[in-house]
Amino acid sequence: MGARYEVRGDVAIVTLDNPPVNGLGLETRQGVAAGVEQAWADAAVKAIVITGAGKAFSGGADIREFGSPKSLAEPNLLSLIKLMESSPKPVVAALHTVCMGGGLELALGCHYRVASPGTNIALPEVKIGLIPGAGGTQRLPRVLGVETALNMIVGGDPVKSEVLAGLPGQLLIDRMIDGDLLDGACAFAREVADIRPLKRVRDLPCQHPNADAYFQFARNTAKAVARNFPAPAKCVDAVEAAVKRKFDDAMVVEREIFLALMLTPECKALRHAFFGERAASKIPDVPEDTPVRPIARVAVIGAGTMGGGISMNFLNAGVPVTILETQQEALDRGVATIRKNYEAQVKKGKLKDDKYQQRMALLSTTLSYADIAQADLVIEAVFEEIGVKEAVFKQLDAVMKPGAILASNTSTLDVNRIASFTQRPQDVVGMHFFSPANVMKLLEVVRGEKTAKDVLATVMGVAKKIRKTAVVSGVCDGFIGNRMIEQYSRQAGFLLEEGCTPAQVDRAIEKFGFAMGPFRMGDLAGNDIGWAIRKRRYVEKPDLRYSKTADLLCEMGRFGQKTGAGWYDYAPGKRDAMPSDVVVKMVEEHRNTLGIKPRKISDEEIVQRLVYSLVNEAAKILEEGIASKASDIDMVYLTGYGFPLWRGGPMCYADQQGLFNVAQSMKRFAQNPHDDASFWQPAPLLARLVAEGKSFT
């Protein structure tokens, strides 16, 4: 792992070799530096080509070293780039597949750049709350122009090499190579070997005809679009320095901004989410080399909202899907909805018509279980009632081929019990998609007591193929996400009883950054769904206190947007939530029957009670082993429940507030006579971490 060196005639080739994306770790940096210096010492070498092994030129910093002393050890990336620029022999970067972050900054330090078509080029640091820190904000504007470069830096999204090469006046890519990249790069290197002086990107001019007005406009736009993230506006500051200051002085500005952003809570949260998403795919007792089962064909039971959305994920990934229903009209409605969704994408220009036709061609339907018997994976998406699930899984057990994976989309029911309806519990797993299933990133993978390791490994691979963030959960009522949301919803109900209105609670938590408050969320999902769960749950837990306001709302037939009335009123055909006098009166009357005198409740208390209820329940989930790590819980809430990304998830947020402070707030809430004092006793894990001065993450 590091870099390889070879010589082809009069050209030395230094190849980054650090799988999977040639991250610029210390060994790789040392290897590249050694290779360049070896080429200098060889009188027969006239030019140097830098490239990357495998499927990347370089994806940038090695995330395994991120934030560690190794990342700064010499030669650090800045030193390596200076080495390239100071080379007495021309250095040509041969770009292919992926050239991002520090990889692009390294390429910009070379004298020339050639590229294969289809190379993804980006400076994505803004996505983890940073700006490029090795000259990216200084060199990219010099080769692409200020406005194009700033758009790339602020957006962080990749752009294809052929698109950049086609821009008028661009100096980023000196030649596109259609054939063998190394052959083409070596030929180019020989062409430029004797050209002097060697051109350095840092020496190119960086200008804008109306700099002051442009940068102020760009800064205002960045702040408006990304108001909760400081990095985009700081990108503008760094590029402005490229225009207004000498190169070395502007590099100091870039470095100062980079280091300051590293310390912000938003950057810490985004880095936590970045690493958390990658860690979620790692299951402690399931090795990465666990053999997986082939998934070439999928069946979905149920053509309703969830079944249709689940099917679209696989169609989008090019996997044939058969949907099974009990009635032809249900099938027809389901397929019509899928068509409508795709046609809407075509109309908006997000999907080409030929792609739409390809996806629909992969879809088939049936009324017979016999027609899905050869599917490799079958996902049940029927009504959330254990008797219905039992009937489906007994039928699947009878017809599905040996080795087929039987998955349930249940959101709360016992996966072990569902598995017991079959003679093959090792093949049964929970795959809890979130609505709308074709949009939401989260997939809770529920591991039953007997779920086989290869089944887990296969499902995690499937999740990646359909572009989901998969998090493994053990079996309990509600798994990770819905078990926690129960406590969140209980607190929302208690807040109503104590003096809040639904709009006040929603406004406070949305100001905190949630996409939607608990009452708007209930109206969107359907209040009758929560009502059905409560009817089951509180029969099983008769001593568990909760507010009856939600039940009273449902008894009034106010199920949410679908009925035009829920916690809010809705105009026909619109989704705007309008405060309801009827609901406020219902809450007040219920409060009076309880003998509670309403009090003024601050936004701070609303947010703390809602968020810390998630934290305390999550601590119990961790201790019970339902989730294997705190970051998994954060990924569930970031990708499935609208928790604000810049706060990193409930566990990351609790850590940033200080677990001592969180526990003190919980003890204060326990003194509230109208709340559930027993719930607010800090969970044993939380109490232990406080005592030891540790954090969740």
N, C-alpha and C positions, 0 to 999 in steps of 0.2 A: 504493500500500500504506500503510495507516494507518487513517484514519477519515473518514467523510463526514458532512456537516452539512446538514440541511434543516429547514424550518419548515412545519408544517401548521396554519394558523390561529394559535392561541395556544400550541401545543406544539412545542418544538424536538426534533428526532430526531437523535441522534448514533449512527452505525452503525459498529461495528468492522469493518474491511475489510482483513484480513490472511490470505489463503487459506493452507492449506486449512481451519484451524480457528480463525482469528482469534486466534492467539497474541498475547500481550500484550508484543510487542516495543517497543523504544523509540519508533519512529515511530508505532505504534498508540497508545501511552500519551500521546505528545505530541498526537496528533490528537484523542483523547478530551478531554484537558484543554483544548485550544483550543476545542473545540466547546462544552463546558460553560461556559467563560468567555464565549464569544460569546453564549450564551443568557442569561447573567446580564445582559449589557450591553443586551439588547434588551427594552425596556419592554413590548413587545407579547406577549412570551413569559411564560406563567404557570407552565409545568411543562416538565420535560425527560424524554424517554424515551431510554434506552440499550439498544441491541440489537446483533445481529451479522449480518453479511451471509452469504449462502450457507447452508451446512449446519451452522452452529454459532453459539451465542451467543459462547462462548469456551472453548477447551480449556485455557486457562491460560497459563503462561509459554511464550514462543517458544523452542522447543528449539534454534533456530539461534543464540540468544544465551546459552544456558545456561552459567553459570560465567564469562561474559565481562564486561568492564567495562560494556558496554552494559546488562546486566541491572540494574545498580545506578544508572545515570545517571538524573538527574532529568528528568521526574517518575518516580520508581520506583513500584512497585505500592502500597507503603504510602502514599506521598504522594498518589497518584491516589485511593485510597480515602478519605483524609482530605478531599480536595477534594469528593468526593461528599457526605460527611457534613456538611461545612460549607456546602453550597449553601443560599443563601437561598430558592431555589425548589425544590419537590419533585422528586426524581429517581426515576423508575420504571424498573427493569430489566425488559426484556421477554425472557424466557428461551425458547429453543427448541432442540431437537435435542441439543445438547451444552452443558452448563454444568459445567465441572470445574476443580478446582485453583484457580489464581488467578482464573479466570473466575467461580467461585462466590464467592470472597472479594470480588471487585469488586461482585458483585450484593448481597452482604451489607452493603456500605458504602452502598448506595442506601437511600432511605427506604421504597420499596415494591418488590414483585416480583410480576409476573404471568407466567404460563407457558402454553405450549402442551402438550397431552397428549403423552406419549411422550418428553418431555425427559429425557435422562440426566443426573442430578445426582450429583456425587461430589467428594470430596477425596482423590485417589489418591496423594498424595505418599509415603505409607508404602511404596508399591511400588518406589520408588527410594531407600529408606532414609532418608527425611526425614519431618518433620512439616510441616503447612501453616505457611508462614512469613509470611503477611500477614493474620493475625487470624482465620484459619479455626477454630483451636481455641478462640477466645474468643467469636466471634459465633455459630457454628452451635449450640452448646449453649443459647444464649439464645433461639433461635427454634424449636428442635426438642425441647428438654429434654436434660438431661445424658446420659442413658443412650442414647437414640436417636442423638444426635450422636456420642458416643464410639464406638458400634458402627460408624458410618459412617467415622469418621476412622481407627480401628484397622484396619478391613477394607479400606477404599479402593475398594470396589466401587460402581458406579453404582446409583442407585435412581430409578425413574420418578417424574416430577413428580406424576402423579395419585395415586401411593401416598403420597407425602409430604403432599400437599394434604389427603388423607383422614385424617391422624393427628389425634386429638383435641388441641386446645390449640396446634396448630402455628402459628407466626407467620412461617414462611419464605415461603409463597406466599399473597399477598393475594387473588388471583383466578386461576382457570383460564380460559383463553380458547379456546373451541372453534372459532371462525371465524378470520378473518384476524387474525393476532397484532398487527400494527401498528395496525390500526383499533381493536382492542380495547384495546390499551395506551394509545393516545391518548385514547380515551373514558374510561378509568379515570383517566388523568392529569388530565383536566378535572374529574372528580368530586372529586379530592382537592386540587386546586390551591390552594384557599383555606383548607385545614385547617391550623391552627397550635395548638400548636407542632409543628414537623416531628419525626416520631419517628425516633430513631436506634437501631439494634440495640444499640450499645454501652451504651445507657442502660437496657436491659431487665434485669430481675433474672436471676441465674444461681444456682440453688439446688438442693440435693439433701437430702432429709430425713435421710439416714444417710450423710453424705459420707465419713467416715473409713473405715467398714467397706466401703462400696461401692468406693472407689478402691483400697483394699488388695486386695480380691477381684479387681478388674479388672486391677491390676498383676500379681498372681500368675498370673492366667489368661494374660495377654499374654506373660509371660516363659516360661510352660510351652509355649504353642502355638508361639511364634516365638523359641525359645531362642537361635538363632544370629543373630538380627536385633535390634539395640537399639531401633529406631524405634518399634515398637508400644508398648513399656512407656513410652517417652518421650512418646508421645501421651497416655497416661494422666496423666503428670505435668503436661502443659500444660493439659489440661482441668481437672484438680484446681486449678490456679492460677486458672482462670476462676471457680471456685466460691469459693475462699478468699481471693482478693486483689482489690484494686481493679483496674479495667480496665487502666489504663495500666501499673501494676506487673506485671500478668499478661502484658501484651504484651511487656514486657522479658524475662520468663521464656521465652515462646514463642520470641523471637528468639535468645536465648542457646542454647536447645536446638537450634534449627534450625542455627545456625552450627557448633555442636559436632558435630552429626551429619554435616555436610558433610565433615568431616575424617576420619571413621571409615573403615576399610578396607571395611566392609560396604556403606556408602553408595557409596563409589567403585566397588565391584564391581557393585552394582545399577545405577548410572548407566551404567557401561561396558556392561552387558548391555542396558539400555534403548536406548542409541544403537547398539550392535552389531546388534541385531535389525533396526533400521531401515536401517542401512548395508548389511546382507546383501543386500537387494533391489537394490542399486545395482551394476551391472556396468560397470567402467570404460569399455569400448569399445562398450557398447550403450546408446544414448541413451534417455532416459525416454519420448520420443515415438515410439519405434520401433513401427511398425504391428504388430498382433498378429493371429493367425489365430483365427477363431471356433471355440469349443469347445462344441458343443451336445450332442454324444453321445460317450460313451466306451466303449471295449471293453477288457476285461481278459482276458488269456490265462492260465488256471490258476485253479482254484477252491479251492486249498489255503489254508493259514493266511494267507499273504501276499496272495494274490489276493482272498480274501474281505474282509480288512481294508482293502485298497486300494479295493475297490468301495464299501465303506461310507462312505468319505470323500466320494465323489462323490454317493452317494445322499443323504447328510446335507445336501449343498449343493444338492440339487434337480436334479442332472444325471443323465439316463438312462444306465444301464450295461447292457451285454451281456457276460456271462461266457462264455467259450469253454473247453470241455474236450474231451478225447478219449473219455471214457467217461461215460455217463449217470449211473452210480452216483457218480462223482466230483462231478458237478454237483449231484446231490441232497444229498450230504454237505455241500458248500460252502454251498448255499442254506440248509440246515438250521442250519448254524453261524451264519450271518448272522441268521436268525430268532431263534435262541437268544440271541444277543447283544442284539438289540433288545428281546426279551421281558424280559430281565433288567433293562434300563433302564426299561421300562414298570412292572415290578413294584416297582422302587425309587422310582418317582415322578419319574424324571429325563426321561422321554419320555412324551408323551400318546399314547394309543392311535391317535388319528386321524393323528398325525404318523408313527407306525410304519407304518400302512397306506399312507400316501402314499409313503413311502420304498420299501416293498416293491413298490408298483405301478410304480416306475421301473426295477425290475430284470427283466431277461430273460436267458435262457440259450440256448446253442446248441452243437451239435457240429460245425457247419460254418463254415469261414472265410468262405464267401460271405455269410453273414448279418451279418458285421461290416464288410463292405467300405466302407460309407458312414460309418463312425465318423470323427470328427475327430481323436481321440487314441486310440491303442491302447497299452496297457501290458502288457508281457510279464512274468509272474511265475512262471516255470517253474523246474525244477531247475537249480542253479548248476553247470552243466557246459557247456563251450563248444560241444560237438557238438549238444546239445539246443537251445541258443540259435540255432545256425546253421540248424537245420531250421525253427524257428519264424520267424525273420526272412526266410528265403527265401520262405516261404509268404506272409508279410505283404506282402513286396515285390510278389508276384504278384497279390494281390487288392485291396489297399487303394487307395482313390481317390487321385488326385494331390493333394498338399498335406496329406495326413494326417500327423500326427506319430507316429513310431514310437519308443516308449520302452522301455528295458529296466530292470527292477528289480534288475539285478545289483549285488552288494555288493563284488565284487573284480575281476571280469573286464574285459578290455580293450574299452572302448566303441568305439574305432576299428576294432578287428577285427570287432566285431558289426556296425558300420555297413557294413563292406566286404562283408558278405553280401547287401547290397542294391544296387540301381542308383540309390538316392536317399540317399546318406550325409548330405546336408545336412538331411534330415528326421529323422535319428536322434539321440537324446539319452538319457542315463541319468537315470532317476528312481528313486533308491535310497531307498525307504521303510524305516522301522525298525519292528521288531516290538514290540508289536502295532500294525499299521499304522493302525488306526482310533483309536489313542490317542496314540502318540508324535508329538511336534510336528515333529521334524526331517525334512526332505527334502533329501538331497544331489542336486543337479542337476549331472550330469556332462556337461561340454562336450567333445564330440569335436573332432578337428582340423577337420572340415568341417561341424560343426553350424551351421546358419544363425542369424543374429542374431535374426530374427523368431521362430524356434523357441524360443530362449532366453527372449526377452521374453514369449512366450505361456505357456511353462511356469512362469515366475516369477509371472505373473498367475494361472494356475490354482492354484498353491500357495497364494496369498493367499485365493483363493475357497474352498479346502477347509481353510483355517485352519492351514496349515503354515508353519514357519519354513524358508524355502528358502535353502540356501547353495550357491554354484556351486563346483565342483571341476573341475580339469583331470583328464586321464587318467593314472593310474598304478595300480599294484597296490594295491587297497584304498582308493583315493581318499584323502580326508582322514582320516575317522574310523577306518576299519579298518587303514589303514597305520600310524597312530599306536598303535592298540591292540595291534598285533603286538609292538611294543617293550615296552609295558606288560606284556603276557603273558609275554614272554621274561624280564623281570625277576622276575615272580612265580615263574616256574619256577626261576630261579637262587636265589631266596630259600629255596625248599624244599630245594634241594640243600645250601645252606649252614647249615641248622639250623632253619628255621621249619616250622610246621605250616600247612595251609590256613586253619584257623580263626584263627591268630595274624595272618596276612597280611590276611585279610578284616576282622578286628576293628580293626586299625590304620587301614586306609584308610576304613572306615566311620565310625570315630571322627573322622577328618579331615573327613568329610562326604559321601563318595560314597554313593549310594543302595544300592550293593551292591558287595562286594569281587570281585576277579577270579575266585575259585573258585566262589562262589555264582552269579556271572554266567554262568560256563561251564556250570554245572549247569542253569540256567534255559534258556539258549539251546540246549543240547545239545552235549556235548563232542565228539560225532562230527562236527559241522560244522567245528569247528576242526581236527580230525584230518584231514579231507579237504583242507582248505586247506593244512595243513602238508605233506601228502604231495605236493601240487603245488608248493608254494613252495620247499621245501627240496631238491627235485630241481633246480629252477632256480637255487637259491643254495646249492650244496653246502658252501660254506665258512662259512655263517652258523651260529654256535653257538646251540643252544637246549637246554633241559632236556628229557630224554626221558620225564619223569614223566607228562606228559599223554598221550603215546602208550601208555605202559604201562597207564595207567588205562583207556584205550579198548580195549586188547587184553583187558582183564578184562571188557569189556561194560558198564562203568559209564559210561553216556552222560548221566547226570543225572537230573533229576526224572522224565522220561518213562519211565525204566527203574527208578525207585525207588532208584537208587544212582549216585553220581558221586563227586565229591570228598567228599561227605557222604552219609549214609544218610537215607532218607525213609520215613516210615510211610505205608502205603497211604492214598491220598486226602488226604494232607497235604503241605504245602510247607515245613514246619519243617526247617531244615538241622541234622542231628545229626552231630557229629564222628564219623568212622569209624576204628576201630582198624585195620581192614584197609588203609585208605589210608595211615595213619601208618606201618604196618609196611612197606608197599610203598616208601614214600619213604625210610625208613631203610635198607632193603636196597639200593635203588638208590644211595643216598649211599655206602654201604660199598663197592659195586663201583667207585665213582669214587675211593675212597681219601680222601674228604673228612671231616675231623673237624668235627662240628657245633659251632657257636659261638652264643652268645647275641646276638640281633639286636634292637636297640631299635625301638620304634614309629617314632621319628623317622627312622631309616635306611630302614625299610620305605616310609614315605610319600615320602621324598625320592627314592628310587630309582624308585618307580612313577611319581610325578608328573613328575620331571625327565626321565624317559625319554620321556614325552609331549612335553615342552617341546623337547627336543633334536631329535626327529624332526619336530616342527612347524616348527622353524626351517629345516630342510632343505626342507620342503614350501613354505614361504614363498619361500625363495630360488629354488626351481625354478619358481615361478609356478603351482604346483598350486592354491594359495589366493592370492587377491589381497591379502588384508589379515589381520592378526593377529586382529582381532575376529571374522572369519568362522570361524576355528578355534575360538575360544572359544564361538561360538554352536553349533557342531557338538557340542562336549562338554557344554554346558549343557543342550541340548535333546534330545540323543540318547544320551548315555553316563552320565548321572547325576552329572556333576561338580557339586560344591556351589555353588549360586547365589551365596551370600554371599562366595564367593572369586573369582567373576567369570570362571572358566574358566582353563585352564592358562597361557595367555600373560599374562593380567591378574595371576594369582597370582605368576608368575615376576617380573613387573615390581615387584610389591609386596615381594617378598623381596629384590629387588636382583639384577640380572643378574650382577654381579660375584660375589655370593655363590653364585648358582646355578652359575656356571662353576667356581668353586672346589670346590664339592661334586662336580661331575662329574669333575674331575681327581683327587679323592680316591677316587672309585669306580673310576677306571681303574687304581688300584694294587691292587685286589682280584684275587688270582690266579684266582679262580673265576668272575669276571665277564668280560664281553666288553670288553676295554680299548679296542679300536678304536672301539666305539660311543660310549664316554664322552669321546672327543675333542670338545670343544664345536664344534657346527656352525659353518661359516664365518660365517654371518650373526650368530649369537650372539656369536662371538668379536669380530666387528667392532663390534657394538653395545656390548660391554663396553669395548673400547678407546676408543670415542668417547664413553663415558658416557651412552649413549642407552638407550631402552627399546623394547619391541615395539610398544606402543600409544601 
